Amino acid sequence: METLLAFLVAFGVTLFFVRRYVKTLPGVKRAPVSAAPSAPAPAAAGAACPRCSKTMARDAAFCPACGASMALWNVHRASVQERRPGAPSGKPRPVINAGLCIGCGSCVDSCPESGTLALQSGKAILAHPERCVGHARCVEACPTSAITLAFGSALQTLRVPMVKEDFETNVQGVFIAGELSGMGLIKTAINEGRLAIDSIKRRLEAAGAWSPPRFEHGGAPTAHPAPGLPGGGVYDVVIAGAGPAGLSASLACVQHGLRYLTLEQGEVASTIRNYPRHKFLMAEPVDMPLYGSLYVSDGTKESLLKVWEAIVANTGVRIRVNERVEGIVRREDLLQVQSSGGCYLARHVVLAMGKRGVPRKLGVPGEELAKVAYRLIEADTYCGCDILVVGGGDSAIEAALALSKAGRNRVGLSYRGDSFDRARERNRAMLQEAERSGRIEVLRKSKVAEIRPDSVLLEMPGGAKAVPNQYVFVLIGGESPEAFLRKTGIEIVEKVIGG
């Protein structure tokens, strides 16, 4: 009985003090009865979620209804920078997005103005931004679009295709997902590929052209007769590219039961294959359609490629490799896609190509070996290696110089010509000094005949020569996708990411 009384007294005292405290909180006091009714507080500004269309706070980081991260639409929602003819743009300023930077050091190695950029705590920093003169080599070299050049009062600008929040471009029916849209991270590309197909599925459903999926194993997708193309068919979606965005989009098509065709100009995940061996690419798990949570324990190129191949084998997704999309034109209510292997009709097209375009290849035996790469990332990670760089332009010379710093590696530079007239004068002078000091062996008038596991066979004026080799970097240029986008009618704009 005494215990019960003590408990009731303690409870009453606690309730008394809690009631007094609550009365002191703002917003809980009652207005006097005689007071005039106050005007209703303005409603919080809202916006529609680009994924589920539910109303959410305009400054929310995630949609409370579907959980989508609004960071996926940072570039799509950014305003277009308008430049008046003749207006001064000011001196360029390098801007680094630390959230996208993976610390590869490619920007540091590619910058001609020594000391402008540096690596600190695994991220690129602006050590001396005043030295930047706008070469933009760092922008070209960055694999994740983490570095840009800004002008005027803009904090950061990106040169990207005009893409709306549903991933459709200014050309009706043509969508863009992945690196080409301005965000280079693998995780972002996977999410964008899935979301682009979700947008297409909703559009087909609203038009009464979609029904619940009917899964079939193997065989070509069922298609309606295509007017004007004998034996052809109409696809719901044609996907150009089978990298992270393209594979995710293809799997989403299977998941929704869409009639799709995926065309890849090289091999599956060729963007990932072009990275150097052992390159760290991915640190966080991401949901892949039909597969589930995609997580690679060590995040390296080799491990990710194994998972990629397993996904293709286990899901039955269909990809036509070595077939390049060459043109897209509208044909009444459909899109006609011309590729190197045929002509197709589709209601929608998803461009999931990399922004770097197609690196030129040598076309020699052994080029498919894992030691061959088409860009240099993290030159500092190579030490005591036999390395051959192929090419005669600025990219090849700068890669050879970076790899030969302090005599870390035995570097050869193979060039089919006799002089490096296409390169900048500064690079030519540095190459001459490196050759004079023995840091780089310049192999003029040479041509790669075969790449072997432990050597490279070169054709030279004096006859064939086999040179010891562990890594080959083929830096002989490439074809930018911008010309293809413009030919398709897609507008290229400068987006202001901050200000």
C-alpha distance (Angstrom), angle and dihedral (degrees) to the residues before:
residue distance angle dihedral
M1 . . .
E2 3.79 . .
T3 3.79 90.6 .
L4 3.81 91.0 52.4
L5 3.82 92.1 50.0
A6 3.81 91.1 49.2
F7 3.81 90.7 50.7
L8 3.83 92.7 49.5
V9 3.81 92.0 49.7
A10 3.79 92.1 48.8
F11 3.80 91.1 47.4
G12 3.81 91.9 50.5
V13 3.80 93.1 49.1
T14 3.81 91.4 48.5
L15 3.81 91.6 48.7
F16 3.80 90.6 50.5
F17 3.80 94.0 54.1
V18 3.83 93.6 42.2
R19 3.83 89.8 52.6
R20 3.80 91.4 50.5
Y21 3.82 91.2 48.5
V22 3.81 93.6 49.5
K23 3.81 90.4 52.6
T24 3.80 89.9 58.1
L25 3.82 93.8 55.7
P26 3.83 115.6 104.5
G27 3.76 116.8 -105.0
V28 3.82 97.5 23.6
K29 3.80 99.6 84.4
R30 3.76 114.9 105.2
A31 3.75 118.4 -122.2
P32 3.80 116.1 -119.1
V33 3.78 113.1 -91.5
S34 3.77 92.1 -124.6
A35 3.77 94.0 52.1
A36 3.79 118.5 106.4
P37 3.77 114.6 -106.2
S38 3.77 110.4 -93.1
A39 3.78 122.9 -128.5
P40 3.78 113.8 -92.3
A41 3.78 114.5 -97.5
P42 3.80 113.1 -104.6
A43 3.77 113.9 -99.2
A44 3.77 116.5 -107.1
A45 3.77 113.0 -97.4
G46 3.77 110.1 -99.8
A47 3.79 138.2 -166.7
A48 3.78 135.6 -167.5
C49 3.80 118.0 -105.1
P50 3.83 108.0 -114.7
R51 3.81 89.6 -137.9
C52 3.81 107.1 42.8
S53 3.85 100.7 11.5
K54 3.82 91.8 -130.0
T55 3.81 117.2 143.5
M56 3.78 115.3 -100.3
A57 3.80 138.6 163.1
R58 3.79 111.1 -74.2
D59 3.81 93.2 -127.6
A60 3.83 96.3 43.0
A61 3.80 116.9 130.8
F62 3.82 93.3 -151.7
C63 3.80 134.2 25.6
P64 3.83 108.1 -110.5
A65 3.82 90.6 -149.2
C66 3.83 104.3 48.8
G67 3.80 101.1 10.8
A68 3.82 94.8 -125.3
S69 3.81 115.7 159.7
M70 3.79 111.2 -121.3
A71 3.82 89.6 -148.4
L72 3.81 86.8 81.6
W73 3.80 88.9 70.4
N74 3.82 99.4 44.1
V75 3.79 92.8 110.4
H76 3.82 95.5 37.7
R77 3.83 92.2 53.3
A78 3.80 95.4 43.6
S79 3.78 118.1 109.9
V80 3.79 121.5 -108.8
Q81 3.78 114.7 -109.2
E82 3.77 111.1 -124.7
R83 3.79 117.8 -155.3
R84 3.76 119.8 -163.6
P85 3.81 114.5 -137.8
G86 3.80 109.5 -95.3
A87 3.80 94.2 9.5
P88 3.81 112.4 138.4
S89 3.79 112.8 -110.9
G90 3.80 95.9 -162.9
K91 3.76 129.0 -140.5
P92 3.83 114.6 -35.6
R93 3.80 116.8 -109.0
P94 3.79 121.7 -157.5
V95 3.81 112.5 -128.3
I96 3.82 123.3 -167.1
N97 3.80 123.4 -158.9
A98 3.81 102.3 -149.4
G99 3.79 90.7 -164.3
L100 3.81 90.8 63.4
C101 3.82 98.5 35.8
I102 3.81 112.8 104.7
G103 3.80 94.9 -175.1
C104 3.80 95.5 -115.2
G105 3.81 93.8 143.2
S106 3.81 94.7 -137.5
C107 3.81 91.0 128.7
V108 3.81 91.5 52.0
D109 3.80 92.3 49.9
S110 3.80 94.7 46.1
C111 3.83 99.0 47.0
P112 3.83 110.6 104.5
E113 3.82 91.5 -158.7
S114 3.79 101.1 77.7
G115 3.80 115.5 -134.5
T116 3.79 97.8 17.1
L117 3.80 91.9 111.1
A118 3.80 131.5 28.5
L119 3.79 141.2 171.0
Q120 3.78 119.1 -110.8
S121 3.82 126.5 171.1
G122 3.79 91.2 -12.5
K123 3.82 95.1 -52.3
A124 3.80 134.9 95.0
I125 3.80 114.9 -110.4
L126 3.80 136.0 -174.3
A127 3.79 101.0 -110.3
H128 3.82 94.3 172.2
P129 3.82 110.5 5.1
E130 3.81 90.9 171.5
R131 3.82 88.4 71.5
C132 3.80 93.3 62.9
V133 3.80 112.4 110.9
G134 3.81 97.8 174.1
H135 3.82 104.9 -97.1
A136 3.84 87.3 145.1
R137 3.80 91.1 -153.6
C138 3.81 88.7 129.0
V139 3.81 90.3 56.0
E140 3.81 90.9 52.4
A141 3.81 93.1 45.9
C142 3.83 98.4 48.4
P143 3.83 109.0 100.3
T144 3.83 95.0 -159.3
S145 3.84 103.1 41.3
A146 3.80 88.7 -114.3
I147 3.80 94.9 138.9
T148 3.79 127.3 55.8
L149 3.78 139.2 162.6
A150 3.80 115.4 -114.9
F151 3.80 129.3 -163.7
G152 3.78 133.0 -159.0
S153 3.82 116.8 -11.3
A154 3.81 95.7 -24.3
L155 3.77 112.7 115.7
Q156 3.79 92.7 -152.2
T157 3.79 135.6 -4.9
L158 3.79 131.0 -168.9
R159 3.78 128.4 -162.4
V160 3.79 102.4 -137.3
P161 3.81 141.6 146.0
M162 3.79 116.3 -88.0
V163 3.82 103.0 -96.9
K164 3.81 127.4 169.5
E165 3.79 127.1 -142.0
D166 3.81 91.8 -91.8
F167 3.85 87.8 54.7
E168 3.81 93.4 -109.6
T169 3.81 116.9 135.2
N170 3.79 126.6 -140.0
V171 3.83 86.0 -86.6
Q172 3.79 107.1 83.2
G173 3.79 112.6 -114.5
V174 3.80 96.1 11.0
F175 3.82 114.8 111.0
I176 3.80 131.5 -174.0
A177 3.80 126.3 -152.1
G178 3.79 135.1 169.7
E179 3.78 131.7 14.8
L180 3.80 93.5 -10.4
S181 3.83 90.9 65.6
G182 3.81 92.2 60.7
M183 3.83 104.9 -92.9
G184 3.79 113.1 98.2
L185 3.81 103.9 -174.4
I186 3.82 116.9 114.6
K187 3.80 91.9 -134.2
T188 3.81 91.5 52.9
A189 3.81 91.9 47.4
I190 3.81 91.7 52.9
N191 3.80 91.3 50.5
E192 3.81 93.3 46.6
G193 3.81 92.8 50.7
R194 3.81 91.0 53.9
L195 3.81 94.0 44.2
A196 3.81 93.1 49.3
I197 3.81 90.3 56.1
D198 3.81 90.4 45.7
S199 3.82 88.1 56.8
I200 3.81 91.4 49.5
K201 3.81 92.0 47.6
R202 3.82 91.4 52.8
R203 3.79 90.4 49.1
L204 3.81 92.1 50.8
E205 3.79 91.1 46.4
A206 3.82 91.8 51.7
A207 3.81 89.3 51.6
G208 3.80 92.2 49.4
A209 3.82 91.4 -115.2
W210 3.81 97.3 116.4
S211 3.77 132.3 71.3
P212 3.82 130.1 177.6
P213 3.80 112.3 -70.7
R214 3.76 122.8 -87.1
F215 3.77 106.2 -160.3
E216 3.77 118.7 -142.1
H217 3.79 124.7 179.5
G218 3.78 116.0 -130.4
G219 3.77 128.3 -20.2
A220 3.78 129.5 85.0
P221 3.80 120.9 -54.3
T222 3.79 116.1 -91.6
A223 3.79 108.6 -104.8
H224 3.78 137.5 -177.1
P225 3.81 118.4 -116.0
A226 3.78 111.1 -82.9
P227 3.82 116.5 -136.0
G228 3.77 113.5 -128.2
L229 3.80 98.0 11.4
P230 3.81 113.0 90.6
G231 3.78 110.3 -132.9
G232 3.79 91.3 -2.4
G233 3.77 130.6 125.9
V234 3.77 141.6 -151.5
Y235 3.77 116.3 -111.2
D236 3.76 123.5 -158.6
V237 3.82 88.3 -138.5
V238 3.78 137.4 10.4
I239 3.81 111.1 -162.6
A240 3.81 120.2 -157.3
G241 3.80 109.8 -154.6
A242 3.80 135.9 25.2
G243 3.78 101.0 -143.4
P244 3.82 123.0 112.7
A245 3.82 94.2 -58.9
G246 3.81 95.5 39.3
L247 3.80 95.4 48.2
S248 3.81 91.5 46.6
A249 3.81 90.0 49.7
S250 3.82 91.1 48.6
L251 3.81 92.1 51.1
A252 3.81 90.3 48.1
C253 3.82 88.6 53.5
V254 3.80 90.2 54.4
Q255 3.80 89.8 46.8
H256 3.82 92.8 52.7
G257 3.80 94.6 39.7
L258 3.81 94.6 -117.1
R259 3.78 122.2 159.8
Y260 3.78 102.6 -116.0
L261 3.78 142.6 167.7
T262 3.81 121.7 -159.6
L263 3.80 118.6 -160.2
E264 3.81 122.4 -169.5
Q265 3.80 120.0 -171.6
G266 3.82 92.0 -152.5
E267 3.77 131.7 7.8
V268 3.81 125.8 -40.0
A269 3.83 110.3 -73.7
S270 3.81 91.6 5.8
T271 3.82 89.8 161.8
I272 3.78 89.6 61.9
R273 3.81 91.9 42.9
N274 3.81 90.2 56.9
Y275 3.80 91.8 63.7
P276 3.81 117.6 96.4
R277 3.79 119.9 -95.0
H278 3.84 116.6 -78.1
K279 3.82 91.7 12.3
F280 3.83 112.2 159.9
L281 3.82 107.3 -126.2
M282 3.78 112.4 158.6
A283 3.80 134.0 35.3
E284 3.82 106.5 166.6
P285 3.81 132.7 58.7
V286 3.80 118.8 -113.7
D287 3.81 133.2 -172.1
M288 3.80 113.5 -107.3
P289 3.83 118.4 -163.5
L290 3.84 113.2 -104.4
Y291 3.82 89.6 1.7
G292 3.78 106.5 63.7
S293 3.78 126.7 -147.0
L294 3.79 110.1 9.6
Y295 3.77 110.6 -153.0
V296 3.79 127.0 160.8
S297 3.79 111.7 -162.2
D298 3.80 98.2 -146.5
G299 3.83 96.7 23.0
T300 3.82 94.1 -139.5
K301 3.78 128.5 145.7
E302 3.80 93.1 -110.2
S303 3.81 95.4 50.4
L304 3.79 93.3 45.5
L305 3.80 91.9 50.3
K306 3.83 90.6 53.2
V307 3.80 90.2 52.7
W308 3.82 90.2 46.5
E309 3.81 91.4 53.9
A310 3.81 91.2 46.9
I311 3.81 91.2 52.3
V312 3.81 91.9 51.6
A313 3.81 92.2 47.0
N314 3.81 97.1 45.4
T315 3.81 100.7 41.8
G316 3.79 97.7 44.4
V317 3.79 92.4 -132.0
R318 3.82 110.6 168.4
I319 3.80 119.9 -129.4
R320 3.79 127.1 172.2
V321 3.79 106.9 -147.7
N322 3.81 128.2 -158.3
E323 3.81 91.1 27.1
R324 3.78 116.0 118.1
V325 3.81 126.9 -157.5
E326 3.80 106.4 -126.1
G327 3.79 104.7 173.5
I328 3.81 145.7 2.1
V329 3.81 123.1 -157.3
R330 3.80 132.1 169.0
R331 3.78 117.3 -111.3
E332 3.81 108.5 -172.3
D333 3.82 105.2 -66.9
L334 3.80 94.5 -12.1
L335 3.79 138.7 68.2
Q336 3.78 120.0 -121.5
V337 3.81 112.3 -146.9
Q338 3.78 116.9 -160.6
S339 3.79 115.6 -161.7
S340 3.78 136.3 171.9
G341 3.81 87.6 -98.5
G342 3.79 105.2 40.8
C343 3.79 149.8 -44.5
Y344 3.82 124.2 -78.9
L345 3.80 138.2 -176.8
A346 3.78 120.7 -138.8
R347 3.78 140.2 167.4
H348 3.78 91.5 -139.3
V349 3.81 138.3 15.8
V350 3.81 126.4 -155.0
L351 3.80 115.2 -159.2
A352 3.81 106.0 -154.0
M353 3.80 97.3 164.2
G354 3.77 124.7 135.6
K355 3.79 117.1 -102.1
R356 3.79 92.2 -124.9
G357 3.76 92.8 67.7
V358 3.79 121.3 -148.7
P359 3.81 119.2 -24.6
R360 3.79 111.7 -139.6
K361 3.78 113.5 -112.9
L362 3.78 132.6 -151.7
G363 3.80 96.0 -129.0
V364 3.80 94.0 -141.5
P365 3.81 131.8 133.6
G366 3.79 113.3 -84.1
E367 3.81 96.1 26.4
E368 3.80 89.1 120.8
L369 3.82 91.5 65.7
A370 3.82 116.2 118.8
K371 3.81 92.0 -120.0
V372 3.83 91.2 68.3
A373 3.82 117.0 92.0
Y374 3.80 134.7 172.1
R375 3.78 99.1 -149.7
L376 3.79 135.3 36.0
I377 3.79 118.1 -124.8
E378 3.79 124.7 173.5
A379 3.79 100.9 2.5
D380 3.81 88.5 -174.8
T381 3.81 91.4 69.2
Y382 3.82 91.9 67.8
C383 3.78 114.8 82.9
G384 3.81 131.7 161.3
C385 3.82 92.3 2.3
D386 3.81 134.9 138.0
I387 3.81 103.1 -124.7
L388 3.80 131.6 178.7
V389 3.80 121.1 -161.3
V390 3.81 115.8 -163.8
G391 3.79 119.8 -155.5
G392 3.79 144.3 62.7
G393 3.80 104.4 -131.6
D394 3.79 133.6 90.1
S395 3.81 93.7 -85.0
A396 3.80 92.9 55.6
I397 3.80 94.4 44.4
E398 3.80 93.3 47.4
A399 3.81 91.1 48.7
A400 3.79 91.7 50.8
L401 3.82 90.9 48.0
A402 3.82 92.1 49.2
L403 3.80 92.7 49.2
S404 3.82 92.7 47.9
K405 3.80 97.7 51.0
A406 3.81 112.1 136.2
G407 3.80 89.4 -4.1
R408 3.81 91.8 -75.2
N409 3.81 93.8 148.7
R410 3.78 140.9 20.2
V411 3.81 100.1 -110.7
G412 3.80 129.6 -171.0
L413 3.80 125.2 -172.1
S414 3.80 114.3 -153.5
Y415 3.81 116.9 -161.5
R416 3.77 128.4 168.1
G417 3.79 92.0 -146.6
D418 3.78 132.2 68.4
S419 3.82 101.2 -128.0
F420 3.80 134.9 30.5
D421 3.79 97.5 -128.7
R422 3.82 93.3 146.3
A423 3.82 92.7 60.7
R424 3.79 126.0 86.5
E425 3.79 116.6 -93.4
R426 3.81 91.9 -116.5
N427 3.80 91.7 55.4
R428 3.80 92.3 46.8
A429 3.80 90.6 53.0
M430 3.81 92.6 48.9
L431 3.81 90.9 47.9
Q432 3.82 91.2 51.7
E433 3.80 90.3 51.9
A434 3.82 91.9 47.8
E435 3.80 90.8 49.4
R436 3.80 91.9 47.0
S437 3.80 91.6 51.3
G438 3.80 92.5 47.2
R439 3.81 96.5 -115.7
I440 3.83 92.5 119.2
E441 3.79 128.8 33.2
V442 3.80 106.5 -148.0
L443 3.81 110.8 -151.3
R444 3.80 104.2 -162.5
K445 3.81 122.5 -168.3
S446 3.80 89.5 15.7
K447 3.78 129.2 139.0
V448 3.80 128.3 -164.6
A449 3.82 108.6 -118.4
E450 3.81 100.5 172.3
I451 3.79 139.0 -3.2
R452 3.78 114.4 -141.5
P453 3.82 130.2 -172.9
D454 3.82 93.3 -101.8
S455 3.81 103.7 16.1
V456 3.80 146.8 23.6
L457 3.79 123.9 -127.1
L458 3.81 113.0 -139.8
E459 3.79 128.8 -167.7
M460 3.81 108.1 -139.0
P461 3.83 135.0 170.6
G462 3.81 90.5 -99.5
G463 3.80 94.2 48.2
A464 3.80 138.3 -84.1
K465 3.79 117.8 -28.1
A466 3.82 127.5 -168.3
V467 3.81 113.0 -152.1
P468 3.82 123.9 -167.6
N469 3.77 110.5 -107.9
Q470 3.80 143.9 175.8
Y471 3.82 101.3 169.1
V472 3.81 134.4 26.8
F473 3.82 123.5 -163.6
V474 3.81 113.2 -165.3
L475 3.82 106.5 -160.6
I476 3.79 104.8 165.6
G477 3.80 99.2 130.0
G478 3.77 134.2 -97.1
E479 3.79 145.1 -137.7
S480 3.80 117.6 -88.5
P481 3.83 117.2 -135.5
E482 3.83 92.3 -138.6
A483 3.81 93.7 86.8
F484 3.82 89.7 52.1
L485 3.82 91.4 49.7
R486 3.79 92.2 50.4
K487 3.81 91.3 47.9
T488 3.81 88.2 53.3
G489 3.81 89.6 52.6
I490 3.81 97.7 -108.6
E491 3.78 113.5 147.5
I492 3.83 119.0 -126.7
V493 3.82 114.1 -148.1
E494 3.80 142.1 170.5
K495 3.81 110.5 -113.2
V496 3.83 120.5 -156.0
I497 3.79 106.6 -137.3
G498 3.80 95.6 -177.9
G499 3.75 140.7 -5.2
